[in-house]
Structure formats: C-alpha cells, structure tokens
Amino acid sequence: MKRTFFLLTVLFGMSLAATAQVQVKYGLRGGGNLSSWRGETVQSLGSLLDATNGAASTVSRFGFHAGGYAAIYLTDRFAIEPGLQYSLKGTELSGRLSGNSDLLNLLNANAVFRVQSHYIEMPVLAKLYVTDGLHFFAGPQVGYLVDNRMRVRASLFGFAPINRTLDIGSGFQRWDFSGVVGAGYKFENGFNLMAAYDHGFQRIDANRQFATFNRTFKLSMGYEF
C-alpha cells in the first residue's frame, strides 16, 4: 500500500512538473498564396486550348490567407501549433481556343479559365527549433470549401464576347486534406516569418474521378503574443 501510494505520488509530481513546463502562446498570421491545380482536370481544360508552340499555359493564382493559432511549447525547442485560417486558392489556365474550325484559327480566339476557391483551413503543425528563432515544421491540414467560382473569358480582337462567372462548388469536394512543410523564423519581440508548401492529397472533384489536387506556396508574417 505504501509502495503504491509512493508511486502515485511520484507520477503525480512528474505530471505537475511536465505541466509546468508547457507554455501556451497565441498569435495572428497572414500572407500571400500562390496556388494551382495539378492533375487530370487541368489537362482536360488544356484540351480545349491549342497547346502547340506553348500557346496554352497554366498560371499559379495569387491569393491570401489570414487567421490565428495557438503555439503549445512542450519544450524550449519543440511546439505543437494548431491553427484556423481563411485561404483563397485556385488556378488559372489561358491559351488559344482549339478546334477544327478555320474561323477559330483565323480569328485567333483566346480563352482564360480563372478559378477562385475559398477554404477554411485547420493546420496542426509540429515545430522544431534548431536555434532560438529558426525552426522547421510539418503536419496535416484539413480544409473546408465554402465557395468555388470559375470565371470564363474568351476574347476576339481585344473584345470579350464571353465573360461569365460560374458557381462550380457543387462539382467539388467540400473537404480537402493536405500536408504542410516549411520553415520560419521568430524574433524575440514575437514577430515571425514563415514559408510553407501545402501538398493536397484529396482529389478535389466531387466524384473523385480525376486525379487533380491543390498545390499552394505560402509566405506569411505574424505576431505571437
């Protein structure tokens, strides 16, 4: 009985000591995104365009992200960081309309497909500090698609006879799963900088028929209170 009591006392003391070492800080973060799709859907859009002589091109779409996080420091060199943020992603494809029509070839009709995907994301990052400020991180991220729109613009001789914005949310998965890796630096005053890469693992179309995934580079700055 005494031995059991002693062991329980030691374990309780160790848990208190471990808890005392844990430090939680909160912060805000925001920055820019460079997003694109990779996979079969992009190739399908590309089939509508004339890819000869490099006429069709995929462009990373600029967006932004903003949100907050909690940094849970388990030690001086290691932290777990769950967060919640809004993120604008998507892609853009432009080129010359293809087809068997001599008229299309003569008129040199150009088309642009521009997609804006609005996500609410929750990353959970494990951070390892190699110095007091420099750190590397990795972890999973869950995203929820709240809105998805595509702007289609076709132009002839500088005019745009087709210029429409379509709601394409029903054709895409609401949930997105990705992995995040990157590096950052935190200054003594709490100001911090981060560079990250999001690699999507979830097929983004609603029926999961196309091997198409989100890819995003992020540059962020934030402040930890």
C-alpha positions as CSV (number, residue, x, y, z in Angstrom):
1,M,0.0,0.0,0.0
2,K,2.8,2.4,0.9
3,R,4.6,1.5,-2.3
4,T,1.5,2.1,-4.4
5,F,1.0,5.4,-2.7
6,F,4.6,6.4,-3.2
7,L,4.4,5.5,-6.9
8,L,1.2,7.5,-7.4
9,T,2.8,10.5,-5.6
10,V,5.8,10.3,-7.9
11,L,3.7,10.1,-11.0
12,F,1.5,13.0,-9.8
13,G,4.6,15.0,-9.1
14,M,6.1,14.2,-12.6
15,S,2.8,15.2,-14.3
16,L,2.8,18.5,-12.4
17,A,6.3,19.2,-13.4
18,A,5.6,18.3,-17.0
19,T,2.5,20.6,-17.0
20,A,4.5,23.4,-15.5
21,Q,7.0,23.2,-18.4
22,V,4.2,23.5,-21.1
23,Q,3.8,27.1,-22.3
24,V,0.9,28.2,-24.5
25,K,1.0,31.4,-26.6
26,Y,-1.4,32.8,-29.1
27,G,-0.8,34.6,-32.4
28,L,-2.2,36.0,-35.6
29,R,-0.8,35.3,-39.1
30,G,-1.5,36.3,-42.7
31,G,0.2,36.4,-46.0
32,G,0.1,35.5,-49.7
33,N,-0.7,32.3,-51.6
34,L,0.5,31.1,-55.0
35,S,-1.9,28.3,-55.8
36,S,-2.6,25.9,-58.7
37,W,-4.1,22.6,-59.6
38,R,-2.1,19.6,-60.7
39,G,-3.6,16.6,-62.5
40,E,-6.2,15.5,-64.9
41,T,-8.7,18.3,-64.7
42,V,-6.0,20.8,-65.8
43,Q,-5.2,18.5,-68.7
44,S,-9.0,18.4,-69.6
45,L,-9.2,22.2,-69.6
46,G,-6.0,22.2,-71.7
47,S,-7.6,20.0,-74.3
48,L,-9.9,23.0,-75.1
49,L,-6.9,25.1,-75.9
50,D,-4.3,24.9,-78.6
51,A,-1.2,23.7,-76.8
52,T,1.1,23.9,-79.8
53,N,4.0,26.3,-79.7
54,G,3.4,26.8,-76.0
55,A,0.1,28.6,-76.6
56,A,-1.6,27.1,-73.6
57,S,-0.2,27.9,-70.2
58,T,-1.0,27.2,-66.5
59,V,-0.6,30.2,-64.2
60,S,-0.4,30.0,-60.4
61,R,-3.2,32.1,-58.9
62,F,-2.4,34.7,-56.3
63,G,-4.5,34.7,-53.2
64,F,-4.1,35.3,-49.5
65,H,-4.6,33.6,-46.1
66,A,-5.3,35.0,-42.6
67,G,-6.1,33.6,-39.2
68,G,-4.9,32.7,-35.8
69,Y,-3.1,29.9,-34.0
70,A,-2.1,28.6,-30.6
71,A,1.6,27.6,-30.0
72,I,1.9,24.9,-27.4
73,Y,5.6,24.7,-26.3
74,L,6.3,21.3,-24.9
75,T,10.0,22.2,-24.5
76,D,12.1,25.2,-25.5
77,R,12.8,23.5,-28.9
78,F,9.6,21.8,-29.7
79,A,6.0,23.0,-30.1
80,I,2.6,21.9,-31.4
81,E,0.7,24.6,-33.3
82,P,-3.0,24.2,-34.2
83,G,-4.5,27.0,-36.2
84,L,-7.6,28.2,-38.0
85,Q,-7.4,30.4,-41.1
86,Y,-9.2,31.5,-44.3
87,S,-7.3,30.8,-47.5
88,L,-8.0,31.8,-51.1
89,K,-6.7,29.1,-53.6
90,G,-7.5,28.1,-57.2
91,T,-5.8,28.0,-60.6
92,E,-5.7,29.8,-63.9
93,L,-5.3,28.4,-67.5
94,S,-5.0,30.5,-70.6
95,G,-4.4,29.9,-74.3
96,R,-5.9,29.9,-77.8
97,L,-9.2,28.1,-78.4
98,S,-8.6,25.0,-80.5
99,G,-10.9,23.2,-82.9
100,N,-11.3,22.1,-86.5
101,S,-12.8,25.4,-87.4
102,D,-10.8,27.6,-89.8
103,L,-12.7,30.5,-88.5
104,L,-11.4,30.0,-84.9
105,N,-7.8,29.7,-86.3
106,L,-8.3,32.9,-88.3
107,L,-9.8,34.9,-85.5
108,N,-7.2,33.7,-83.0
109,A,-9.8,33.4,-80.2
110,N,-8.2,33.4,-76.7
111,A,-9.7,32.0,-73.5
112,V,-8.9,32.2,-69.8
113,F,-10.3,29.9,-67.1
114,R,-9.8,31.5,-63.7
115,V,-10.9,29.6,-60.5
116,Q,-11.3,31.1,-57.0
117,S,-11.6,28.5,-54.3
118,H,-12.4,29.8,-50.8
119,Y,-11.3,27.5,-47.9
120,I,-11.5,27.5,-44.1
121,E,-8.4,25.5,-43.0
122,M,-7.1,24.0,-39.8
123,P,-3.4,23.1,-39.9
124,V,-1.8,21.2,-37.0
125,L,2.0,21.8,-37.2
126,A,4.9,20.2,-35.3
127,K,7.7,22.8,-34.9
128,L,11.3,22.0,-34.2
129,Y,13.5,25.0,-33.3
130,V,17.2,24.5,-34.3
131,T,18.1,27.9,-32.9
132,D,16.2,30.4,-30.7
133,G,14.4,31.7,-33.8
134,L,15.0,29.4,-36.7
135,H,12.6,26.5,-36.9
136,F,11.2,23.8,-39.3
137,F,7.7,22.5,-39.3
138,A,5.4,19.8,-40.8
139,G,2.0,18.5,-40.2
140,P,-1.5,17.7,-41.6
141,Q,-4.1,20.2,-42.6
142,V,-7.9,19.9,-43.1
143,G,-9.7,22.4,-45.3
144,Y,-13.4,23.0,-46.0
145,L,-14.5,24.6,-49.3
146,V,-17.0,27.3,-48.6
147,D,-17.2,28.8,-52.1
148,N,-15.8,27.9,-55.5
149,R,-16.3,30.0,-58.7
150,M,-14.8,30.0,-62.2
151,R,-14.6,33.0,-64.5
152,V,-14.6,32.1,-68.2
153,R,-13.4,34.9,-70.5
154,A,-13.0,34.5,-74.3
155,S,-11.7,37.3,-76.4
156,L,-11.6,38.2,-80.1
157,F,-9.7,41.1,-81.5
158,G,-9.4,42.5,-78.0
159,F,-13.2,42.2,-77.2
160,A,-14.7,39.7,-74.7
161,P,-17.9,38.3,-76.1
162,I,-17.8,35.6,-73.4
163,N,-17.3,36.9,-69.9
164,R,-19.1,34.9,-67.3
165,T,-18.6,33.8,-63.6
166,L,-20.0,30.3,-62.8
167,D,-20.7,28.8,-59.4
168,I,-18.9,25.4,-59.6
169,G,-19.0,24.5,-55.9
170,S,-21.3,21.5,-56.5
171,G,-18.7,19.8,-58.7
172,F,-16.0,19.8,-56.0
173,Q,-15.3,18.0,-52.7
174,R,-16.1,20.1,-49.7
175,W,-13.3,18.6,-47.6
176,D,-9.7,18.8,-48.6
177,F,-6.7,17.1,-46.8
178,S,-3.1,18.1,-47.3
179,G,0.3,18.0,-45.8
180,V,2.3,21.2,-44.9
181,V,6.0,21.6,-44.7
182,G,8.1,24.7,-44.3
183,A,10.5,26.9,-42.3
184,G,10.3,30.1,-40.3
185,Y,12.0,32.5,-38.0
186,K,10.6,34.0,-34.8
187,F,12.1,37.2,-33.4
188,E,12.4,37.9,-29.7
189,N,9.6,40.5,-29.9
190,G,7.1,37.9,-31.2
191,F,7.2,38.9,-34.8
192,N,7.6,35.9,-37.1
193,L,8.1,34.9,-40.7
194,M,7.1,31.7,-42.5
195,A,7.4,30.0,-45.9
196,A,5.3,26.9,-46.4
197,Y,4.2,24.4,-49.1
198,D,0.7,22.7,-49.0
199,H,0.6,19.4,-50.9
200,G,-3.0,18.2,-51.4
201,F,-3.8,14.5,-51.1
202,Q,-7.6,14.7,-51.6
203,R,-9.0,14.6,-55.1
204,I,-10.9,17.8,-55.4
205,D,-13.7,16.9,-57.8
206,A,-17.0,15.8,-56.2
207,N,-16.9,12.2,-57.6
208,R,-13.2,11.7,-57.1
209,Q,-12.9,10.6,-60.7
210,F,-9.9,12.9,-61.6
211,A,-6.5,12.8,-60.1
212,T,-6.4,16.5,-59.5
213,F,-5.0,18.1,-56.3
214,N,-4.4,21.5,-54.7
215,R,-0.9,22.8,-54.6
216,T,0.0,26.0,-52.7
217,F,3.0,28.0,-51.7
218,K,2.6,30.4,-48.8
219,L,4.6,33.3,-47.4
220,S,3.4,34.6,-44.1
221,M,4.1,37.1,-41.4
222,G,2.6,37.1,-37.9
223,Y,2.8,38.1,-34.3
224,E,2.9,35.9,-31.2
225,F,1.6,37.4,-28.0
